[in-house]
Amino acid sequence: MKRSKEQKEAHQEHAKALLDMGLRKADVAATLQRKYALSRATSYRDVDEADISREGEDHRIEADPTPEITLEDREPLMRMTKQLLIDAFEKGNVQDYARLVREYERLARMGGLSQKF
């Protein structure tokens, strides 16, 4: 079923908000794909169009493919990741769960702390 123009704009606005938070394009596309049941190609197209639109609003803005995570970001990201881990586990989404475990471990190592779930 084809999306309405309003749905497409809403999806791209969501993508803009996530890109503004410094998330990678691939993560934003995966989020759109899961949340709105979009194809992979459509979600990437929406992210690219959202990024172009953001640049049009302010030419200094461009999605950073590898945003820098600081120690200030670490704790909130660990809490968010833990919640996403729980959601992925409850939905039986093994692929997302495995990816989130790796991300959680990476965040835990960033602060030099042991990994605690």
MDTraj code that builds the backbone (N, CA, C; nanometers):
import mdtraj as md
import numpy as np

residues = "MET LYS ARG SER LYS GLU GLN LYS GLU ALA HIS GLN GLU HIS ALA LYS ALA LEU LEU ASP MET GLY LEU ARG LYS ALA ASP VAL ALA ALA THR LEU GLN ARG LYS TYR ALA LEU SER ARG ALA THR SER TYR ARG ASP VAL ASP GLU ALA ASP ILE SER ARG GLU GLY GLU ASP HIS ARG ILE GLU ALA ASP PRO THR PRO GLU ILE THR LEU GLU ASP ARG GLU PRO LEU MET ARG MET THR LYS GLN LEU LEU ILE ASP ALA PHE GLU LYS GLY ASN VAL GLN ASP TYR ALA ARG LEU VAL ARG GLU TYR GLU ARG LEU ALA ARG MET GLY GLY LEU SER GLN LYS PHE".split()
xyz = np.array([
    [0.0842, -0.1174, 0.0000],
    [0.0000, 0.0000, 0.0000],
    [0.0891, 0.1242, 0.0000],
    [0.0569, 0.2157, -0.0862],
    [0.1363, 0.3375, -0.1007],
    [0.1058, 0.4353, 0.0130],
    [0.2103, 0.5028, 0.0591],
    [0.1942, 0.6017, 0.1661],
    [0.1338, 0.7292, 0.1111],
    [0.0626, 0.7969, 0.1992],
    [0.0118, 0.9288, 0.1612],
    [0.1261, 1.0297, 0.1721],
    [0.1079, 1.1440, 0.1120],
    [0.2084, 1.2500, 0.1181],
    [0.2322, 1.2908, 0.2636],
    [0.1246, 1.2957, 0.3428],
    [0.1360, 1.3342, 0.4841],
    [0.2172, 1.2317, 0.5629],
    [0.1957, 1.1021, 0.5327],
    [0.2727, 0.9982, 0.6008],
    [0.4209, 1.0096, 0.5667],
    [0.4499, 1.0302, 0.4392],
    [0.5893, 1.0429, 0.3967],
    [0.6557, 1.1616, 0.4661],
    [0.5859, 1.2742, 0.4723],
    [0.6409, 1.3925, 0.5387],
    [0.6621, 1.3667, 0.6880],
    [0.5688, 1.2961, 0.7508],
    [0.5833, 1.2636, 0.8933],
    [0.7047, 1.1733, 0.9157],
    [0.7249, 1.0765, 0.8277],
    [0.8404, 0.9865, 0.8393],
    [0.9707, 1.0644, 0.8227],
    [0.9723, 1.1576, 0.7280],
    [1.0931, 1.2369, 0.7071],
    [1.1178, 1.3334, 0.8220],
    [1.0128, 1.3863, 0.8810],
    [1.0301, 1.4725, 0.9990],
    [1.0881, 1.3927, 1.1150],
    [1.0415, 1.2695, 1.1297],
    [1.0967, 1.1817, 1.2336],
    [1.2450, 1.1566, 1.2068],
    [1.2777, 1.1310, 1.0803],
    [1.4176, 1.1093, 1.0432],
    [1.5020, 1.2328, 1.0744],
    [1.4501, 1.3514, 1.0432],
    [1.5229, 1.4760, 1.0736],
    [1.5520, 1.4867, 1.2227],
    [1.4506, 1.4581, 1.3043],
    [1.4680, 1.4685, 1.4497],
    [1.5769, 1.3728, 1.4983],
    [1.5785, 1.2518, 1.4445],
    [1.6801, 1.1542, 1.4851],
    [1.8184, 1.1952, 1.4348],
    [1.8259, 1.2469, 1.3131],
    [1.9541, 1.2943, 1.2609],
    [2.0056, 1.4127, 1.3423],
    [1.9138, 1.4990, 1.3845],
    [1.9532, 1.6135, 1.4674],
    [2.0119, 1.5691, 1.6009],
    [1.9720, 1.4504, 1.6472],
    [2.0263, 1.3970, 1.7720],
    [2.1662, 1.3390, 1.7529],
    [2.2110, 1.3336, 1.6277],
    [2.3455, 1.2826, 1.5999],
    [2.3494, 1.1345, 1.5685],
    [2.2338, 1.0732, 1.5439],
    [2.2332, 0.9312, 1.5121],
    [2.2818, 0.9086, 1.3699],
    [2.3407, 0.7911, 1.3485],
    [2.3909, 0.7559, 1.2155],
    [2.2746, 0.7299, 1.1214],
    [2.2980, 0.7574, 0.9929],
    [2.1940, 0.7373, 0.8922],
    [2.1424, 0.5931, 0.8919],
    [2.2314, 0.4972, 0.9055],
    [2.1906, 0.3564, 0.9036],
    [2.0968, 0.3252, 1.0212],
    [2.1252, 0.3811, 1.1380],
    [2.0404, 0.3576, 1.2551],
    [1.9047, 0.4246, 1.2386],
    [1.9045, 0.5435, 1.1794],
    [1.7788, 0.6148, 1.1556],
    [1.6945, 0.5366, 1.0552],
    [1.7580, 0.4885, 0.9491],
    [1.6853, 0.4111, 0.8480],
    [1.6265, 0.2838, 0.9089],
    [1.7042, 0.2163, 0.9929],
    [1.6546, 0.0939, 1.0574],
    [1.5363, 0.1252, 1.1489],
    [1.5421, 0.2392, 1.2170],
    [1.4322, 0.2796, 1.3044],
    [1.3055, 0.3043, 1.2230],
    [1.3179, 0.3780, 1.1134],
    [1.2023, 0.4040, 1.0273],
    [1.1467, 0.2740, 0.9707],
    [1.2360, 0.1870, 0.9313],
    [1.1951, 0.0602, 0.8726],
    [1.1112, -0.0210, 0.9717],
    [1.1567, -0.0286, 1.0961],
    [1.0837, -0.1050, 1.1972],
    [0.9549, -0.0353, 1.2391],
    [0.9643, 0.0933, 1.2675],
    [0.8501, 0.1651, 1.3238],
    [0.7340, 0.1781, 1.2264],
    [0.7663, 0.2038, 1.0988],
    [0.6619, 0.2305, 1.0002],
    [0.6442, 0.1183, 0.8986],
    [0.7120, 0.0060, 0.9191],
    [0.7033, -0.1098, 0.8282],
    [0.7365, -0.0703, 0.6842],
    [0.8449, 0.0063, 0.6695],
    [0.8905, 0.0496, 0.5378],
    [0.9923, -0.0501, 0.4838],
    [1.0091, -0.0491, 0.3543],
    [1.1159, -0.1299, 0.2961],
    [1.2497, -0.0639, 0.3293],
    [1.3546, -0.1406, 0.3151],
    [1.4888, -0.0869, 0.3425],
    [1.5191, 0.0305, 0.2498],
    [1.4880, 0.0143, 0.1225],
    [1.5162, 0.1194, 0.0239],
    [1.4370, 0.2464, 0.0545],
    [1.3108, 0.2302, 0.0898],
    [1.2271, 0.3464, 0.1204],
    [1.2774, 0.4185, 0.2449],
    [1.3169, 0.3431, 0.3468],
    [1.3649, 0.4075, 0.4691],
    [1.4942, 0.4841, 0.4427],
    [1.5852, 0.4283, 0.3636],
    [1.7094, 0.4994, 0.3309],
    [1.6806, 0.6226, 0.2454],
    [1.5857, 0.6104, 0.1538],
    [1.5481, 0.7252, 0.0703],
    [1.4914, 0.8372, 0.1575],
    [1.4069, 0.8009, 0.2540],
    [1.3511, 0.9016, 0.3449],
    [1.4603, 0.9704, 0.4271],
    [1.5565, 0.8931, 0.4728],
    [1.6657, 0.9505, 0.5522],
    [1.7495, 1.0446, 0.4659],
    [1.7801, 1.0026, 0.3442],
    [1.8583, 1.0887, 0.2552],
    [1.7841, 1.2184, 0.2233],
    [1.6549, 1.2076, 0.1945],
    [1.5759, 1.3273, 0.1655],
    [1.5660, 1.4178, 0.2880],
    [1.5533, 1.3580, 0.4054],
    [1.5478, 1.4365, 0.5292],
    [1.6801, 1.5095, 0.5513],
    [1.7915, 1.4420, 0.5249],
    [1.9225, 1.5041, 0.5426],
    [1.9422, 1.6198, 0.4446],
    [1.8988, 1.6006, 0.3214],
    [1.9077, 1.7080, 0.2217],
    [1.8220, 1.8264, 0.2641],
    [1.7039, 1.7975, 0.3151],
    [1.6139, 1.9031, 0.3621],
    [1.6761, 1.9792, 0.4794],
    [1.7403, 1.9068, 0.5698],
    [1.8074, 1.9709, 0.6838],
    [1.9175, 2.0633, 0.6345],
    [1.9930, 2.0177, 0.5344],
    [2.1021, 2.0995, 0.4812],
    [2.0467, 2.2247, 0.4145],
    [1.9296, 2.2124, 0.3501],
    [1.8654, 2.3277, 0.2882],
    [1.8230, 2.4310, 0.3910],
    [1.7856, 2.3836, 0.5090],
    [1.7454, 2.4744, 0.6163],
    [1.8669, 2.5464, 0.6749],
    [1.9778, 2.4734, 0.6849],
    [2.1030, 2.5301, 0.7361],
    [2.2161, 2.4533, 0.6693],
    [2.2851, 2.5146, 0.5756],
    [2.3863, 2.4446, 0.4962],
    [2.5035, 2.3919, 0.5782],
    [2.5174, 2.4344, 0.7025],
    [2.6261, 2.3845, 0.7867],
    [2.5933, 2.2492, 0.8486],
    [2.4664, 2.2076, 0.8383],
    [2.4238, 2.0812, 0.8989],
    [2.4418, 1.9686, 0.7984],
    [2.5028, 1.8625, 0.8435],
    [2.5134, 1.7418, 0.7630],
    [2.5197, 1.6241, 0.8584],
    [2.4534, 1.5164, 0.8222],
    [2.4537, 1.3990, 0.9086],
    [2.5962, 1.3471, 0.9222],
    [2.6369, 1.3236, 1.0429],
    [2.7695, 1.2700, 1.0709],
    [2.7585, 1.1179, 1.0697],
    [2.8289, 1.0498, 0.9792],
    [2.8157, 0.9047, 0.9734],
    [2.8659, 0.8356, 1.0997],
    [2.9553, 0.9007, 1.1734],
    [3.0033, 0.8440, 1.2987],
    [3.0080, 0.9539, 1.4044],
    [2.8939, 0.9821, 1.4671],
    [2.8921, 1.0889, 1.5661],
    [2.9800, 1.0550, 1.6860],
    [3.0423, 1.1563, 1.7407],
    [3.1280, 1.1366, 1.8566],
    [3.0414, 1.1262, 1.9818],
    [3.0656, 1.0212, 2.0589],
    [2.9928, 1.0018, 2.1844],
    [3.0864, 1.0397, 2.2968],
    [3.0395, 1.1285, 2.3818],
    [3.1211, 1.1723, 2.4943],
    [3.0783, 1.0987, 2.6209],
    [3.1579, 1.1151, 2.7254],
    [3.1223, 1.0523, 2.8528],
    [2.9910, 1.1073, 2.9080],
    [2.9588, 1.2321, 2.8737],
    [2.8310, 1.2898, 2.9173],
    [2.7136, 1.2158, 2.8551],
    [2.7324, 1.1656, 2.7331],
    [2.6269, 1.0934, 2.6615],
    [2.6129, 0.9495, 2.7100],
    [2.7162, 0.8976, 2.7716],
    [2.7248, 0.7554, 2.8021],
    [2.6106, 0.7039, 2.8883],
    [2.5853, 0.7648, 3.0007],
    [2.4829, 0.7138, 3.0925],
    [2.3432, 0.7130, 3.0312],
    [2.2979, 0.8253, 2.9708],
    [2.1648, 0.8192, 2.9090],
    [2.1574, 0.7170, 2.7954],
    [2.2665, 0.7034, 2.7193],
    [2.2665, 0.6055, 2.6113],
    [2.2615, 0.4632, 2.6654],
    [2.3275, 0.4390, 2.7765],
    [2.3224, 0.3059, 2.8366],
    [2.1805, 0.2742, 2.8847],
    [2.1139, 0.3731, 2.9451],
    [1.9758, 0.3500, 2.9907],
    [1.8841, 0.3237, 2.8717],
    [1.9009, 0.4046, 2.7654],
    [1.8190, 0.3863, 2.6454],
    [1.8437, 0.2492, 2.5827],
    [1.9695, 0.2125, 2.5735],
    [2.0051, 0.0839, 2.5138],
    [1.9495, -0.0311, 2.5951],
    [1.9529, -0.0174, 2.7263],
    [1.8991, -0.1231, 2.8124],
    [1.7492, -0.1409, 2.7877],
    [1.6770, -0.0310, 2.7729],
    [1.5333, -0.0399, 2.7440],
    [1.5086, -0.1044, 2.6079],
    [1.5907, -0.0670, 2.5090],
    [1.5770, -0.1271, 2.3764],
    [1.6098, -0.2759, 2.3793],
    [1.7062, -0.3135, 2.4636],
    [1.7394, -0.4554, 2.4812],
    [1.6186, -0.5322, 2.5333],
    [1.5523, -0.4757, 2.6315],
    [1.4346, -0.5400, 2.6897],
    [1.3257, -0.5543, 2.5837],
    [1.3025, -0.4474, 2.5086],
    [1.2005, -0.4515, 2.4030],
    [1.2335, -0.5578, 2.2986],
    [1.3586, -0.5623, 2.2547],
    [1.3989, -0.6601, 2.1534],
    [1.3835, -0.8026, 2.2062],
    [1.4181, -0.8234, 2.3328],
    [1.4046, -0.9560, 2.3938],
    [1.2581, -0.9979, 2.3994],
    [1.1719, -0.9058, 2.4436],
    [1.0295, -0.9374, 2.4554],
    [0.9651, -0.9667, 2.3199],
    [1.0144, -0.9013, 2.2147],
    [0.9594, -0.9230, 2.0804],
    [1.0242, -1.0420, 2.0105],
    [1.1264, -1.0995, 2.0734],
    [1.1963, -1.2118, 2.0123],
    [1.2823, -1.1718, 1.8939],
    [1.3244, -1.0459, 1.8900],
    [1.4034, -0.9950, 1.7796],
    [1.5520, -1.0200, 1.8091],
    [1.5987, -1.1365, 1.7666],
    [1.7347, -1.1809, 1.7989],
    [1.8404, -1.0914, 1.7354],
    [1.8178, -1.0495, 1.6127],
    [1.9169, -0.9668, 1.5425],
    [1.9378, -0.8336, 1.6149],
    [1.8298, -0.7643, 1.6476],
    [1.8419, -0.6373, 1.7192],
    [1.9000, -0.6587, 1.8581],
    [1.8590, -0.7666, 1.9242],
    [1.9088, -0.7940, 2.0580],
    [2.0602, -0.8104, 2.0565],
    [2.1107, -0.8880, 1.9621],
    [2.2557, -0.9107, 1.9536],
    [2.3299, -0.7799, 1.9257],
    [2.2752, -0.6991, 1.8357],
    [2.3394, -0.5709, 1.8029],
    [2.3396, -0.4789, 1.9238],
    [2.2289, -0.4763, 1.9972],
    [2.2191, -0.3889, 2.1140],
    [2.3110, -0.4339, 2.2269],
    [2.3299, -0.5646, 2.2415],
    [2.4241, -0.6150, 2.3424],
    [2.5644, -0.5638, 2.3110],
    [2.6030, -0.5698, 2.1839],
    [2.7356, -0.5197, 2.1451],
    [2.7483, -0.3702, 2.1740],
    [2.6432, -0.2942, 2.1428],
    [2.6466, -0.1505, 2.1681],
    [2.6535, -0.1207, 2.3174],
    [2.5786, -0.1954, 2.3965],
    [2.5805, -0.1755, 2.5413],
    [2.7203, -0.2050, 2.5966],
    [2.7795, -0.3132, 2.5499],
    [2.9150, -0.3479, 2.5940],
    [3.0149, -0.2389, 2.5556],
    [3.0006, -0.1852, 2.4353],
    [3.0904, -0.0781, 2.3901],
    [3.0756, 0.0451, 2.4786],
    [2.9527, 0.0807, 2.5115],
    [2.9295, 0.1951, 2.6000],
    [2.9861, 0.1693, 2.7391],
    [2.9715, 0.0467, 2.7870],
    [3.0236, 0.0129, 2.9197],
    [3.1760, 0.0244, 2.9228],
    [3.2415, -0.0219, 2.8180],
    [3.3880, -0.0125, 2.8111],
    [3.4348, 0.1323, 2.8025],
    [3.3521, 0.2169, 2.7456],
    [3.3882, 0.3569, 2.7269],
    [3.4208, 0.4253, 2.8594],
    [3.3500, 0.3861, 2.9629],
    [3.3733, 0.4463, 3.0926],
    [3.4682, 0.3672, 3.1803],
    [3.5160, 0.2539, 3.1288],
    [3.6071, 0.1722, 3.2061],
    [3.5374, 0.0900, 3.3125],
    [3.4048, 0.0786, 3.3031],
    [3.3300, 0.0022, 3.4025],
    [3.3006, -0.1373, 3.3500],
    [3.2761, -0.2267, 3.4420],
    [3.2356, -0.3597, 3.3997],
    [3.0929, -0.3536, 3.3467],
    [3.0571, -0.4511, 3.2660],
    [2.9253, -0.4507, 3.2059],
    [2.8243, -0.5096, 3.3043],
    [2.7243, -0.4327, 3.3389],
    [2.6202, -0.4809, 3.4302],
    [2.4861, -0.4623, 3.3630],
    [2.4107, -0.5690, 3.3586],
    [2.2760, -0.5620, 3.2996],
    [2.1753, -0.5473, 3.4081],
])
top = md.Topology()
chain = top.add_chain()
for i, resn in enumerate(residues, 1):
    res = top.add_residue(resn, chain, resSeq=i)
    for name in ("N", "CA", "C"):
        top.add_atom(name, md.element.get_by_symbol(name[0]), res)
traj = md.Trajectory(xyz[None], top)
